[in-house]
Every structure is written in structure tokens, then in C-alpha cells.
Amino acid sequence: MTNDRFVYVTYIRTTPEKLWDALQKPEFTRIYWFGAILESEWTKGASWKMVLPDQRIADEGEIIEIEKPKRIVIKWRSEFSPELKAEGYSVCTIELEPTPESVKLTVVHEIDKPASKLIQSVSGGWPKILSSLKSMLETGEALGGQSPCSHE
């Protein structure tokens, strides 16, 4: 398969269970995703979407694979712009691996389209999102000063 891919690896001082919750629960995602909420039943075959604060759907897809608290694979299509939507579905794989003092988080976002504009877009977005997630879990405050307690 020829593809374009983005890979990001970080280590977060937390537990796999806390990171798993932060990846899925709206009360957390809206904080480190800068207002966006990820909606899904989080089961294999379930629909998945990212809803922006103004209620527009930025991305949508389906849960292809899920193994708590280790791995999520999402069939993912951008709805944000016609140009990105036209590229079709990508696959985003999120893996959690416990280490002695942290959790190794690996995100691989790929599409079978060389020079993908979607991958170019997510390559700018994922580092900011995942840095915000890491800050939230390690300090209690996401980038931009938002904390889970201030939004409950």
C-alpha cells in the first residue's frame, strides 16, 4: 500500500486508564481539543464524529477496532473542507503502551494517497492536540489554560 502517513509518539506521566478516559470522554476531549467533542459509543463498528463548539462536524467515521485500554483504530474522513473531504477515508491508529513511569502514546494517521493534503493538515494539528492532552494529564491544565475542573 502506497500511502502518506503521520506518526507521533509521546510519553505521558499517567496511567493507561486515565489516558484512555481522556481520549474518549467529552468532558476531557473538549478541553485539550480546544472545544471539540468526540462522539462515539466506542465499540467496534460504532460511528465516530468530531463536533466543533459551533456544532459543525469537523470529521466523521467509524471505529474499526478497539481494545481497552490499549488500541483504537478509526476510519476517519475530514468534513472540514471540500478539498480534504474529497481525499476520502484515512485510518487513525492510537496505541497506548504502559512503561514504568508513564504511558507511551503512539498516533499513526495514514491514507492511501501520496502527498495527501489531509495528512499535511493533521501533521500540524496532532502535535498541538497531543501536547495539550499531555499538559492536561500531567499538570491538570491543557494548553490555553483550560482545566477539567473549570468546565464541569
PyRosetta script that sets phi, psi and omega in degrees:
from pyrosetta import init, pose_from_sequence

init()
pose = pose_from_sequence("MTNDRFVYVTYIRTTPEKLWDALQKPEFTRIYWFGAILESEWTKGASWKMVLPDQRIADEGEIIEIEKPKRIVIKWRSEFSPELKAEGYSVCTIELEPTPESVKLTVVHEIDKPASKLIQSVSGGWPKILSSLKSMLETGEALGGQSPCSHE")
pose.set_psi(1, 118.8)
pose.set_omega(1, 172.5)
pose.set_phi(2, -84.8)
pose.set_psi(2, 134.4)
pose.set_omega(2, -176.8)
pose.set_phi(3, -152.6)
pose.set_psi(3, 174.4)
pose.set_omega(3, 171.5)
pose.set_phi(4, -116.7)
pose.set_psi(4, 140.4)
pose.set_omega(4, -172.6)
pose.set_phi(5, -145.7)
pose.set_psi(5, 150.1)
pose.set_omega(5, 172.6)
pose.set_phi(6, -121.8)
pose.set_psi(6, 132.3)
pose.set_omega(6, 178.4)
pose.set_phi(7, -126.5)
pose.set_psi(7, 133.7)
pose.set_omega(7, 178.0)
pose.set_phi(8, -136.7)
pose.set_psi(8, 130.9)
pose.set_omega(8, 177.9)
pose.set_phi(9, -126.3)
pose.set_psi(9, 132.5)
pose.set_omega(9, 175.0)
pose.set_phi(10, -142.9)
pose.set_psi(10, 161.3)
pose.set_omega(10, 176.9)
pose.set_phi(11, -116.6)
pose.set_psi(11, 128.8)
pose.set_omega(11, -176.7)
pose.set_phi(12, -120.5)
pose.set_psi(12, 128.8)
pose.set_omega(12, 179.0)
pose.set_phi(13, -77.1)
pose.set_psi(13, 88.8)
pose.set_omega(13, 179.7)
pose.set_phi(14, -162.7)
pose.set_psi(14, -173.2)
pose.set_omega(14, 175.5)
pose.set_phi(15, -103.0)
pose.set_psi(15, 158.0)
pose.set_omega(15, 176.3)
pose.set_phi(16, -57.4)
pose.set_psi(16, -37.2)
pose.set_omega(16, -178.6)
pose.set_phi(17, -66.1)
pose.set_psi(17, -42.8)
pose.set_omega(17, 178.7)
pose.set_phi(18, -67.1)
pose.set_psi(18, -39.9)
pose.set_omega(18, 178.1)
pose.set_phi(19, -66.3)
pose.set_psi(19, -42.0)
pose.set_omega(19, 178.3)
pose.set_phi(20, -57.6)
pose.set_psi(20, -47.3)
pose.set_omega(20, 178.3)
pose.set_phi(21, -60.9)
pose.set_psi(21, -43.0)
pose.set_omega(21, -178.8)
pose.set_phi(22, -64.5)
pose.set_psi(22, -30.9)
pose.set_omega(22, 179.4)
pose.set_phi(23, -72.3)
pose.set_psi(23, -21.4)
pose.set_omega(23, -171.7)
pose.set_phi(24, -119.0)
pose.set_psi(24, -34.6)
pose.set_omega(24, -171.5)
pose.set_phi(25, -79.2)
pose.set_psi(25, 128.8)
pose.set_omega(25, -176.9)
pose.set_phi(26, -56.1)
pose.set_psi(26, -32.9)
pose.set_omega(26, -179.4)
pose.set_phi(27, -64.8)
pose.set_psi(27, -20.4)
pose.set_omega(27, 175.6)
pose.set_phi(28, -98.3)
pose.set_psi(28, -45.2)
pose.set_omega(28, -174.8)
pose.set_phi(29, -60.3)
pose.set_psi(29, -37.1)
pose.set_omega(29, -178.3)
pose.set_phi(30, -65.1)
pose.set_psi(30, -20.0)
pose.set_omega(30, -179.6)
pose.set_phi(31, -82.3)
pose.set_psi(31, -55.3)
pose.set_omega(31, -176.3)
pose.set_phi(32, -85.4)
pose.set_psi(32, -14.2)
pose.set_omega(32, 172.8)
pose.set_phi(33, -92.3)
pose.set_psi(33, 14.4)
pose.set_omega(33, 174.6)
pose.set_phi(34, 58.4)
pose.set_psi(34, 45.9)
pose.set_omega(34, 174.7)
pose.set_phi(35, 104.6)
pose.set_psi(35, -17.1)
pose.set_omega(35, -179.1)
pose.set_phi(36, -78.4)
pose.set_psi(36, 148.4)
pose.set_omega(36, 177.1)
pose.set_phi(37, -119.3)
pose.set_psi(37, 135.6)
pose.set_omega(37, 175.5)
pose.set_phi(38, -96.2)
pose.set_psi(38, 121.3)
pose.set_omega(38, -177.4)
pose.set_phi(39, -111.0)
pose.set_psi(39, 125.3)
pose.set_omega(39, 176.4)
pose.set_phi(40, -169.4)
pose.set_psi(40, 160.4)
pose.set_omega(40, 170.8)
pose.set_phi(41, -82.4)
pose.set_psi(41, -10.2)
pose.set_omega(41, 177.7)
pose.set_phi(42, 56.7)
pose.set_psi(42, 46.5)
pose.set_omega(42, 172.2)
pose.set_phi(43, -130.9)
pose.set_psi(43, 157.1)
pose.set_omega(43, 179.8)
pose.set_phi(44, -56.8)
pose.set_psi(44, 129.7)
pose.set_omega(44, 179.7)
pose.set_phi(45, 89.0)
pose.set_psi(45, -8.8)
pose.set_omega(45, -179.1)
pose.set_phi(46, -72.5)
pose.set_psi(46, 149.0)
pose.set_omega(46, 174.4)
pose.set_phi(47, -70.6)
pose.set_psi(47, 157.9)
pose.set_omega(47, -179.3)
pose.set_phi(48, -142.6)
pose.set_psi(48, 138.8)
pose.set_omega(48, 174.3)
pose.set_phi(49, -151.7)
pose.set_psi(49, 154.5)
pose.set_omega(49, 174.8)
pose.set_phi(50, -109.3)
pose.set_psi(50, 118.9)
pose.set_omega(50, -176.7)
pose.set_phi(51, -106.7)
pose.set_psi(51, 124.5)
pose.set_omega(51, -180.0)
pose.set_phi(52, -77.2)
pose.set_psi(52, 163.9)
pose.set_omega(52, -179.6)
pose.set_phi(53, -55.5)
pose.set_psi(53, -29.8)
pose.set_omega(53, 179.3)
pose.set_phi(54, -87.1)
pose.set_psi(54, 11.4)
pose.set_omega(54, 177.5)
pose.set_phi(55, 76.0)
pose.set_psi(55, 5.0)
pose.set_omega(55, 172.7)
pose.set_phi(56, -73.2)
pose.set_psi(56, 148.6)
pose.set_omega(56, 176.2)
pose.set_phi(57, -91.7)
pose.set_psi(57, 118.6)
pose.set_omega(57, -179.2)
pose.set_phi(58, -83.3)
pose.set_psi(58, -40.0)
pose.set_omega(58, -176.9)
pose.set_phi(59, -146.9)
pose.set_psi(59, 155.8)
pose.set_omega(59, 177.8)
pose.set_phi(60, -151.4)
pose.set_psi(60, 164.4)
pose.set_omega(60, 179.2)
pose.set_phi(61, 171.4)
pose.set_psi(61, -143.5)
pose.set_omega(61, -174.1)
pose.set_phi(62, -149.6)
pose.set_psi(62, 145.1)
pose.set_omega(62, 174.8)
pose.set_phi(63, -77.5)
pose.set_psi(63, 114.5)
pose.set_omega(63, -178.8)
pose.set_phi(64, -86.0)
pose.set_psi(64, -37.8)
pose.set_omega(64, -175.3)
pose.set_phi(65, -151.9)
pose.set_psi(65, 143.3)
pose.set_omega(65, 177.2)
pose.set_phi(66, -152.3)
pose.set_psi(66, 131.6)
pose.set_omega(66, 177.7)
pose.set_phi(67, -140.2)
pose.set_psi(67, 101.8)
pose.set_omega(67, -176.6)
pose.set_phi(68, -71.8)
pose.set_psi(68, 138.5)
pose.set_omega(68, -16.6)
pose.set_phi(69, -98.3)
pose.set_psi(69, 55.5)
pose.set_omega(69, -172.2)
pose.set_phi(70, -119.3)
pose.set_psi(70, -37.6)
pose.set_omega(70, -167.7)
pose.set_phi(71, -156.7)
pose.set_psi(71, 139.3)
pose.set_omega(71, 172.3)
pose.set_phi(72, -134.8)
pose.set_psi(72, 132.8)
pose.set_omega(72, 174.6)
pose.set_phi(73, -122.0)
pose.set_psi(73, 124.6)
pose.set_omega(73, -175.6)
pose.set_phi(74, -119.6)
pose.set_psi(74, 127.9)
pose.set_omega(74, 168.1)
pose.set_phi(75, -78.7)
pose.set_psi(75, 121.2)
pose.set_omega(75, -162.6)
pose.set_phi(76, -131.6)
pose.set_psi(76, 127.1)
pose.set_omega(76, 173.6)
pose.set_phi(77, -128.3)
pose.set_psi(77, 133.0)
pose.set_omega(77, 176.8)
pose.set_phi(78, -75.2)
pose.set_psi(78, 133.4)
pose.set_omega(78, 175.0)
pose.set_phi(79, -109.4)
pose.set_psi(79, 2.0)
pose.set_omega(79, -169.9)
pose.set_phi(80, -69.2)
pose.set_psi(80, -38.0)
pose.set_omega(80, 178.5)
pose.set_phi(81, -143.5)
pose.set_psi(81, 150.9)
pose.set_omega(81, 179.5)
pose.set_phi(82, -57.7)
pose.set_psi(82, -36.7)
pose.set_omega(82, -179.4)
pose.set_phi(83, -63.1)
pose.set_psi(83, -44.1)
pose.set_omega(83, 178.9)
pose.set_phi(84, -73.0)
pose.set_psi(84, -39.3)
pose.set_omega(84, 179.0)
pose.set_phi(85, -61.5)
pose.set_psi(85, -35.7)
pose.set_omega(85, -178.0)
pose.set_phi(86, -64.4)
pose.set_psi(86, -21.6)
pose.set_omega(86, 179.0)
pose.set_phi(87, -72.7)
pose.set_psi(87, -14.9)
pose.set_omega(87, 177.6)
pose.set_phi(88, 86.2)
pose.set_psi(88, -156.5)
pose.set_omega(88, -174.1)
pose.set_phi(89, -86.2)
pose.set_psi(89, 140.8)
pose.set_omega(89, 170.9)
pose.set_phi(90, -112.8)
pose.set_psi(90, 177.3)
pose.set_omega(90, 176.4)
pose.set_phi(91, -126.9)
pose.set_psi(91, 129.6)
pose.set_omega(91, 177.3)
pose.set_phi(92, -115.8)
pose.set_psi(92, 120.8)
pose.set_omega(92, 178.9)
pose.set_phi(93, -111.5)
pose.set_psi(93, 126.1)
pose.set_omega(93, 179.6)
pose.set_phi(94, -118.1)
pose.set_psi(94, 122.4)
pose.set_omega(94, -178.4)
pose.set_phi(95, -124.4)
pose.set_psi(95, 138.4)
pose.set_omega(95, 177.4)
pose.set_phi(96, -115.8)
pose.set_psi(96, 131.1)
pose.set_omega(96, 179.7)
pose.set_phi(97, -134.5)
pose.set_psi(97, 116.0)
pose.set_omega(97, -179.9)
pose.set_phi(98, -65.2)
pose.set_psi(98, 141.6)
pose.set_omega(98, 172.2)
pose.set_phi(99, -124.0)
pose.set_psi(99, 171.1)
pose.set_omega(99, -176.5)
pose.set_phi(100, -55.0)
pose.set_psi(100, -36.0)
pose.set_omega(100, -176.4)
pose.set_phi(101, -122.0)
pose.set_psi(101, 5.4)
pose.set_omega(101, -174.3)
pose.set_phi(102, -162.0)
pose.set_psi(102, -171.7)
pose.set_omega(102, 173.0)
pose.set_phi(103, -124.3)
pose.set_psi(103, 127.8)
pose.set_omega(103, 174.6)
pose.set_phi(104, -81.1)
pose.set_psi(104, 121.1)
pose.set_omega(104, 179.1)
pose.set_phi(105, -110.8)
pose.set_psi(105, 122.8)
pose.set_omega(105, 178.3)
pose.set_phi(106, -120.2)
pose.set_psi(106, 128.3)
pose.set_omega(106, 175.7)
pose.set_phi(107, -118.7)
pose.set_psi(107, 124.0)
pose.set_omega(107, 175.5)
pose.set_phi(108, -120.9)
pose.set_psi(108, 118.5)
pose.set_omega(108, 179.6)
pose.set_phi(109, -118.0)
pose.set_psi(109, 120.5)
pose.set_omega(109, -174.3)
pose.set_phi(110, -141.3)
pose.set_psi(110, 156.4)
pose.set_omega(110, 179.5)
pose.set_phi(111, -146.5)
pose.set_psi(111, 148.0)
pose.set_omega(111, 179.1)
pose.set_phi(112, -84.8)
pose.set_psi(112, 64.9)
pose.set_omega(112, -179.8)
pose.set_phi(113, -155.7)
pose.set_psi(113, 105.2)
pose.set_omega(113, 178.3)
pose.set_phi(114, -58.0)
pose.set_psi(114, 145.6)
pose.set_omega(114, 179.0)
pose.set_phi(115, 56.1)
pose.set_psi(115, 41.8)
pose.set_omega(115, -177.1)
pose.set_phi(116, -66.0)
pose.set_psi(116, 130.5)
pose.set_omega(116, 174.1)
pose.set_phi(117, -70.2)
pose.set_psi(117, -30.4)
pose.set_omega(117, 176.9)
pose.set_phi(118, -63.5)
pose.set_psi(118, -47.8)
pose.set_omega(118, -179.7)
pose.set_phi(119, -64.5)
pose.set_psi(119, -36.7)
pose.set_omega(119, 174.9)
pose.set_phi(120, -60.6)
pose.set_psi(120, -41.8)
pose.set_omega(120, 179.7)
pose.set_phi(121, -66.8)
pose.set_psi(121, -48.9)
pose.set_omega(121, -178.4)
pose.set_phi(122, -68.6)
pose.set_psi(122, -24.4)
pose.set_omega(122, 177.5)
pose.set_phi(123, -65.7)
pose.set_psi(123, -24.2)
pose.set_omega(123, 174.1)
pose.set_phi(124, -89.1)
pose.set_psi(124, -30.8)
pose.set_omega(124, -176.2)
pose.set_phi(125, -83.0)
pose.set_psi(125, -45.9)
pose.set_omega(125, -176.4)
pose.set_phi(126, -55.9)
pose.set_psi(126, -46.0)
pose.set_omega(126, -179.0)
pose.set_phi(127, -58.6)
pose.set_psi(127, -39.6)
pose.set_omega(127, 179.2)
pose.set_phi(128, -69.1)
pose.set_psi(128, -43.7)
pose.set_omega(128, 179.4)
pose.set_phi(129, -61.8)
pose.set_psi(129, -48.7)
pose.set_omega(129, -176.7)
pose.set_phi(130, -71.2)
pose.set_psi(130, -30.8)
pose.set_omega(130, 173.6)
pose.set_phi(131, -67.0)
pose.set_psi(131, -38.4)
pose.set_omega(131, 177.7)
pose.set_phi(132, -66.4)
pose.set_psi(132, -41.7)
pose.set_omega(132, 176.0)
pose.set_phi(133, -59.5)
pose.set_psi(133, -47.9)
pose.set_omega(133, 179.9)
pose.set_phi(134, -60.0)
pose.set_psi(134, -46.2)
pose.set_omega(134, 178.6)
pose.set_phi(135, -61.0)
pose.set_psi(135, -43.3)
pose.set_omega(135, -179.4)
pose.set_phi(136, -61.1)
pose.set_psi(136, -45.4)
pose.set_omega(136, -177.2)
pose.set_phi(137, -73.1)
pose.set_psi(137, -32.9)
pose.set_omega(137, -176.1)
pose.set_phi(138, -88.8)
pose.set_psi(138, -29.8)
pose.set_omega(138, -176.0)
pose.set_phi(139, -117.8)
pose.set_psi(139, -12.8)
pose.set_omega(139, -176.0)
pose.set_phi(140, 87.2)
pose.set_psi(140, 1.4)
pose.set_omega(140, -178.9)
pose.set_phi(141, -137.6)
pose.set_psi(141, 125.2)
pose.set_omega(141, 178.0)
pose.set_phi(142, -77.6)
pose.set_psi(142, 170.9)
pose.set_omega(142, 174.3)
pose.set_phi(143, -59.3)
pose.set_psi(143, 143.5)
pose.set_omega(143, -176.6)
pose.set_phi(144, 88.8)
pose.set_psi(144, 2.1)
pose.set_omega(144, 175.0)
pose.set_phi(145, 81.7)
pose.set_psi(145, 8.4)
pose.set_omega(145, -179.3)
pose.set_phi(146, -83.6)
pose.set_psi(146, 137.5)
pose.set_omega(146, 176.5)
pose.set_phi(147, -125.0)
pose.set_psi(147, 152.7)
pose.set_omega(147, 179.6)
pose.set_phi(148, -56.6)
pose.set_psi(148, -36.7)
pose.set_omega(148, -177.0)
pose.set_phi(149, -66.1)
pose.set_psi(149, -32.5)
pose.set_omega(149, -175.9)
pose.set_phi(150, -79.8)
pose.set_psi(150, -3.1)
pose.set_omega(150, -177.7)
pose.set_phi(151, -121.2)
pose.set_psi(151, 10.2)
pose.set_omega(151, -177.1)
pose.set_phi(152, -84.1)
pose.dump_pdb("model.pdb")
